[in-house]
């Protein structure tokens, strides 16, 4: 039983929103209740979310390193 809803493009999500959706995707996959096709869709979205979160973290790390260098 899958709900049809419009997903916000990953690139438009804040870090917190993307992380929340990633946690939900992991829970769905771990539940074992999804069929193969739905599992693949959730997995692919999860990969996109994980990459989006990582880009936020990479940017934050760069900003911190710049601040440390300027001190």
C-alpha positions as CSV (number, residue, x, y, z in Angstrom):
1,X,0.0,0.0,0.0
2,X,1.9,3.0,-1.3
3,X,0.7,6.7,-1.0
4,X,1.0,8.7,-4.1
5,X,2.4,12.1,-3.3
6,X,4.4,14.8,-5.1
7,X,8.0,14.6,-3.9
8,X,10.0,17.8,-3.6
9,X,13.1,17.7,-5.8
10,X,16.1,16.7,-3.6
11,X,18.0,19.9,-4.6
12,X,15.3,22.1,-3.1
13,X,15.5,20.5,0.4
14,X,17.3,21.9,3.4
15,X,19.8,19.6,5.1
16,X,17.3,18.9,7.9
17,X,14.5,18.0,5.4
18,X,16.8,15.8,3.4
19,X,18.1,14.0,6.5
20,X,14.5,13.4,7.8
21,X,13.5,11.9,4.5
22,X,16.6,9.8,4.4
23,X,15.8,8.4,7.9
24,X,12.3,7.6,6.7
25,X,13.5,5.9,3.6
26,X,15.9,3.7,5.6
27,X,13.0,2.8,7.9
28,X,10.8,1.8,4.9
29,X,13.6,-0.3,3.4
30,X,14.3,-2.0,6.8
31,X,10.6,-2.8,7.3
32,X,10.7,-5.3,4.5
33,X,7.2,-4.4,3.5
34,X,7.9,-2.9,0.1
35,X,7.9,-4.7,-3.1
36,X,11.0,-4.9,-5.3
37,X,10.0,-2.0,-7.6
38,X,9.0,0.3,-4.7
39,X,12.2,-0.7,-2.8
40,X,14.3,0.4,-5.8
41,X,12.5,3.7,-6.0
42,X,13.0,4.4,-2.3
43,X,16.7,3.2,-2.5
44,X,17.4,5.6,-5.5
45,X,15.7,8.5,-3.7
46,X,17.7,7.6,-0.5
47,X,21.0,7.7,-2.5
48,X,20.1,11.2,-3.8
49,X,19.2,12.4,-0.3
50,X,22.4,11.0,1.1
51,X,24.5,12.8,-1.6
52,X,22.6,16.0,-1.0
53,X,23.2,15.8,2.8
54,X,26.9,15.1,2.2
55,X,27.2,18.1,0.0
56,X,25.8,20.3,2.8
57,X,28.3,18.7,5.2
58,X,31.2,19.2,2.8
59,X,30.3,22.8,2.4
60,X,30.1,23.3,6.1
61,X,33.5,21.7,6.6
62,X,35.1,24.0,4.0
63,X,33.5,27.1,5.7
64,X,34.9,26.0,9.0
65,X,38.4,25.4,7.5
66,X,38.3,28.9,6.0
67,X,37.4,30.5,9.3
68,X,40.2,28.6,11.1
69,X,42.7,29.8,8.4
70,X,41.6,33.4,8.8
71,X,42.2,33.4,12.6
